[in-house]
Amino acid sequence: MPKNAPYFAELAQEPDHGCAVWLSTSDNIRIRVSEWTYPNAAGTVFILPGRTEYCEKYAEVAKRLNEHQLNVVAIDWRGQGLSDHFGKSHMVGHVNQFRDFQDDLATLLDYAHTQNMPKPWSMLAHSMGGAIGLRHLTEHKDFSSVVFSAPMWGIHMTLTVKLFAPLLAKLLSATKLHDDFALSVSHDSILITQDFANNTLTPIQSSWDLLKSHMIKRPELQLGGPSYAWLSQALQDCDLLSQEKSPNTPCLCLLGGNERIVDVKRIQTRMTDWPNGTLKTIPKGEHEVLMDTPDNVAARVKMIAQHFKNTA
């Protein structure tokens, strides 16, 4: 029986009924999984967070999905949140192989089976979670529908960085520096070191302030930049994914009109060729299209829930 794990309900802006458990992967990594249950739910939404993220960040989205009679479960990937960390510092975002994240997802799905989480199962995947989720969809058929939010199917880089970063990251990931911070990345959470005016996450001051408050109240959730190994593995996996055909899973993809973190062209190219796929661009949106005003979040979650129900 899984043991209860910490869940920081005080980080939510309103009463939060989330709970969490510890799970162990096949390679004995301890990961944290959170759930927001809904009695007699019409299905379960699996939230796959992005890099640096943690379950509590999605408490508001989970609450709104509950309002649409959907059960919700989320995961702290290895190397972030309260799951086991690796690398030369707790603050470095490190993974040995990008494929390891598939083990985390498989562990979550096994747990969902043992708990008889209501079907149909749907996926809501953000940023790095979008790369992990797409890889899973190309190999398995356990999700009836999917919504991607700014999926990391490529990383936004200048032309100069594109030419040299992959080779440099690959070379250094094979040295003793593999689990150290990649060149020029922040060693601290950008929510602590950056100002709202210079951020590329959200155009909404209150959303930025909320995320920053999480880092201050619970510094154990903070994470800095990625390691050389993470960067090398991520770039390789994105390139390999670009060669895969899109699955037949009904798909809705949300993308900010001012996206500056992931590769917009890669997203547009894939969604053009995705069977049963729709790309929805959010005018003036940044990377976090689900971190916005309450009215906008409510409208976007309603659209997501409707997609899941229509394609179930």
JOBELKA-V560504 format. One line per field, one symbol per residue. ss: DSSP state (A for helix, B for strand, O for the rest). phi: phi as a letter, one per 30 degrees, with the letter a starting at -180 (. if undefined). A space follows every 10 residues. Layout:
BEGIN
ss = ???
phi = ???
END
This chain:
BEGIN
ss = OOOBOOOOAA AOOOOOOOBB BBBBOOOOOB BBBBBBOOOO OOOBBBBBOO OOOOAAAAAA AAAAAAAOOO BBBBBBOOOO OOOOOOOOOO OOBOOOOOOA AAAAAAAAAA AAAAOOOOOO BBBBBBOAAA AAAAAAAOOO OOOOBBBBBO OOOOBOOOAA AAAAAAAAAA AAAOOOOOOO BOOOOOOOOA AAAOOAAAOO OOOOAAAAAA AAAAAAAOAA AOOOOBBAAA AAAAAAAAAA AOOOOOOOOB BBBBBBOOOO OBOAAAAAAA AAOOOOBBBB BBOOOOOOOO OOOAAAAAAA AAAAAAAAAA AO
phi = .dddcdbcdd dddbebcdbb bcbcddcicd bcbcbbdbeh ddlbccdcdd didaedecdd ddeddedcic dbbbbcdeia icdecbjdbd dddbbdbddd dddddddddd ddddchdecd cbcbbchedd ddddedddcb bccdabbcch ddcacdbded dedcdedddd dddccddecc edeidddbdd dcdccedcdc cbdceddddd dddddddbdd cdbcddddde dddddddddd ddcdddddee bbccbddcdb ccdddddddd ddcddhcbcc cceidcdcdc cadedddddd dddddddddd cd
END
